[in-house]
Amino acid sequence: MFNGELVALGPIQHDYLPHYVEWLNDWEVRKFLAATLPQPLTLQDEEDWFNHQRGDKDSRVFAILTCGKAG
């Protein structure tokens, strides 16, 4: 885990997947991401992605976690 004053970077976790699905199905979030994502994104899609990431030794994906209060 890499910690800053306001955020931390940590490993993605299975418990986060429902949040990712919610965010990735929100047009205000999605419009800034790759247009190739399936729509709507399902929890199974995200679990497949998660399992692929766990087995990929050539890439690392981090979760951004809040750890403080702004301002």
N, C-alpha and C positions, 0 to 999 in steps of 0.2 A: 504494500500500500504506500502510495506517495501522498503526503499530507501537506496542504497549504492552509492559509488562514480561513478561507471560505469554502474550498472544495478539496476533495481527495480523489485520487485515481486508484481504483481497485479492480480486481477481477470481476468479470460478469458472473452472475449467479443465477441459477434456475429460478429462484424466488422473484427475480426482477422481470421475468418474461411477460407476465400479464401487463405490467406497466409499459413495456416496450410496445406491445401490441396496441394498447390504447393510444400511445403517442404516435405511432406510425400510421394509425388510421385517422388521425386528426389532420385535416387538410392544412391547417396553419403550420404544422410541423412538417408534414410530408412534402409541401411544395418546394422546400429547400433541399430535398433528398433526391436520390436516383429515381427516375421515372420508371425504371424497370421492376420496381417492387410490385408483387402481386397486390391486387386490390379487390376486396378488402383483405388485409393480412390476417391470418388466423393464428391462434395459439399453436396449432400444429406446425404451421410455417416457421414460427419463431423457435419452436423446440427443435425442428430440423436444422435451422441455422445455428442454434446454440450447440447442438451435438457435433455439427461440422467444425465449428470453431474450436471446440475442445480437442478434436483430433488433428487439427492443423498445426503442425510444429513450426511452420514458417511465418505465422502471423500472430499478433497479439491484439486483442480488443479489450479496452478498459471501460469500466463504468465510471461516470463522473458523479460523485456523491457530495451533497452539501454537508458542511461540517461547522458552519458558523453563521453569524447574522451579518448581513450587509449594513454598512453605514451607520 
